Amino acid sequence: MIISWNTTNACNLTCAHCYRDAGAKAEDELSTVEAKKMLTEIARTGFKIMIFSGGEPLMRPDILELVEFAAKEGLRPVFGTNGTLITPAWARDLKAAGTMGMGISLDSLDPAKHDRLRGAKGAWEAAVRGMENCRAAGLAFQVHTTVMDWNADEIEAMTDFAVEKGAVAHHFFFLVPTGRAKTIEEESLRAEAYERVLTRIMEKQKSVDIELKPTCAPQFLRIASLMGVKTRFRRGCLAGVAYCIINPRGKVQPCAYLTEEVGDVRETPFDEIWQGSEVFQRLRTLDYGGGCGACDYKKACGGCRARAAYYHGGDYMAEEPWCLYHGRRGE
């Protein structure tokens, strides 16, 4: 199982698609003591992969202490970061603390396009430097790319770039309109283009040794199966089933883009929230509406529950709109 914690709302960039609308540190973020208590509860629940994200997690002063603590609790600490702050010293210190891998965002091979999305000139060069610093320190990293209409034609070339830089994986993220991403919803792909891109990613997987993984695109498992592409993944949408996220103030959500809060770790131990939340329990029934409920791939795919909620008035068990299976054209 996998869990993400938005360690802080502070960030040195102003990315247009940020689901957390990060920038300034939020008031009343979890303290070091509160965070350690939460990490112990997460480990007790049976989670293995602990994603430290943000905001920008490297802007949290106690992050190395928390990584070391998480590792001692038996968790596998990894990061979701914009990569711009990873100096050689940071890379060495992160590895020494027990970090198992860094997920570094890169959205185009054109520095100007990446910088425009990230809201800062020089962000592309700094992110690539961060990758190089990780590689030099022996700290594994993977590339994270948010796929939009203006960079979809670059995905194969970006995978080649990830391989060249020494990445162990290339993960593709598909927009769900939350946070600042609501303002660029029109730049996201639609069903037919989305299906074509997922097919291209799976086709590219046949020719590279690193792992390619679409995220917030659970239909990739259906496409991989039909194309005969082997993958270690067995479930598309993990929200509330084998994944959740905790925000900087300790509020728990099924995923980053499904914004309904199901508990507060300051008030209730995390393991009790994970086991007792009515929202989580409903998501685990897989009792979906529309085409998702009748789909042959319901157990493998599940449809994006956040996208279903956004386009169906908050109903996270509704039909996923970006799907062409069974002849549906999506929206």
TAPESUL-V364920 format. One record per backbone hydrogen bond with DSSP energy under -1.0 kcal/mol. NH is the residue of the N-H (numbers start at 1). CO is the residue of the C=O. E is the energy in kcal/mol with one decimal. If there is no record, write none. Layout:
NH&CO&E + NH&CO&E
This chain:
2&242&-2.4 + 3&49&-2.2 + 4&244&-2.0 + 5&51&-2.6 + 6&246&-3.0 + 7&5&-1.4 + 7&53&-2.1 + 11&23&-2.5 + 14&118&-1.7 + 16&117&-2.8 + 18&15&-1.4 + 23&9&-2.5 + 30&248&-2.8 + 35&31&-2.6 + 36&32&-2.3 + 37&33&-2.0 + 38&34&-2.2 + 39&35&-2.5 + 40&36&-2.2 + 41&37&-1.9 + 42&38&-2.5 + 43&39&-2.4 + 44&40&-2.0 + 45&41&-1.3 + 47&42&-1.5 + 48&1&-1.8 + 49&1&-2.0 + 50&76&-2.0 + 51&3&-3.2 + 52&78&-3.2 + 53&5&-2.8 + 56&10&-3.1 + 59&56&-2.2 + 60&57&-1.7 + 63&60&-1.7 + 66&62&-2.1 + 67&63&-2.4 + 68&64&-2.4 + 69&65&-1.9 + 70&66&-2.7 + 71&67&-2.4 + 72&68&-1.9 + 73&69&-1.4 + 74&71&-1.5 + 75&70&-2.3 + 76&48&-3.3 + 78&50&-2.6 + 79&101&-1.7 + 80&52&-2.2 + 81&103&-3.0 + 86&83&-1.2 + 87&85&-1.5 + 91&87&-2.5 + 92&88&-2.1 + 93&89&-2.6 + 94&90&-2.9 + 95&91&-2.0 + 96&92&-2.4 + 97&93&-1.9 + 99&94&-2.4 + 100&77&-3.6 + 102&140&-1.8 + 103&79&-2.4 + 104&142&-2.9 + 105&81&-1.6 + 106&144&-3.1 + 114&110&-2.1 + 115&111&-2.8 + 116&112&-2.0 + 117&113&-1.9 + 118&114&-2.3 + 119&115&-1.3 + 120&115&-1.5 + 123&120&-1.5 + 126&122&-2.1 + 127&123&-2.4 + 128&124&-2.4 + 129&125&-2.2 + 130&126&-2.0 + 131&127&-1.9 + 132&128&-2.3 + 133&129&-2.5 + 134&130&-2.1 + 135&131&-2.5 + 136&132&-2.2 + 137&133&-1.5 + 138&135&-1.0 + 139&134&-2.7 + 142&102&-2.8 + 143&169&-2.2 + 144&104&-2.8 + 145&171&-2.5 + 147&173&-3.0 + 149&187&-2.7 + 152&148&-1.0 + 154&151&-2.0 + 158&154&-2.6 + 159&155&-1.9 + 160&156&-2.0 + 161&157&-2.0 + 162&158&-2.4 + 163&159&-2.5 + 164&160&-2.3 + 165&161&-2.1 + 166&163&-1.0 + 167&162&-2.6 + 168&141&-2.7 + 170&211&-3.0 + 171&143&-2.9 + 172&213&-2.1 + 173&145&-3.4 + 174&215&-1.5 + 178&176&-1.7 + 180&18&-2.6 + 181&178&-1.7 + 182&179&-1.3 + 183&180&-1.8 + 184&181&-1.3 + 187&184&-2.0 + 188&185&-1.6 + 194&190&-3.4 + 195&191&-2.5 + 196&192&-2.0 + 197&193&-2.4 + 198&194&-2.3 + 199&195&-2.1 + 200&196&-2.1 + 201&197&-2.4 + 202&198&-2.2 + 203&199&-2.1 + 204&200&-2.5 + 205&201&-1.9 + 207&204&-1.8 + 211&168&-1.4 + 213&170&-1.7 + 215&172&-3.8 + 220&217&-2.1 + 221&218&-1.6 + 223&219&-2.2 + 224&220&-3.0 + 225&221&-2.2 + 226&222&-2.4 + 227&223&-1.8 + 229&224&-2.7 + 236&300&-2.9 + 237&301&-2.5 + 240&243&-2.7 + 241&238&-2.2 + 242&238&-2.5 + 243&238&-1.2 + 245&253&-2.6 + 246&4&-2.2 + 247&251&-2.9 + 250&247&-2.3 + 252&263&-2.8 + 253&245&-3.0 + 262&252&-3.0 + 265&250&-2.7 + 267&264&-1.5 + 268&264&-2.5 + 273&269&-1.7 + 274&270&-2.8 + 275&271&-1.8 + 276&272&-2.4 + 277&273&-2.1 + 281&277&-2.4 + 282&278&-2.2 + 283&279&-2.4 + 284&280&-1.9 + 285&282&-1.2 + 286&283&-1.0 + 288&286&-1.9 + 289&317&-3.0 + 293&289&-1.1 + 298&295&-1.4 + 301&297&-3.6 + 308&304&-2.1 + 309&305&-2.0 + 310&306&-2.4 + 311&307&-2.1 + 314&309&-3.4 + 315&312&-1.4 + 316&314&-1.2 + 318&315&-1.5 + 323&321&-1.2 + 327&324&-1.2 + 328&325&-1.4
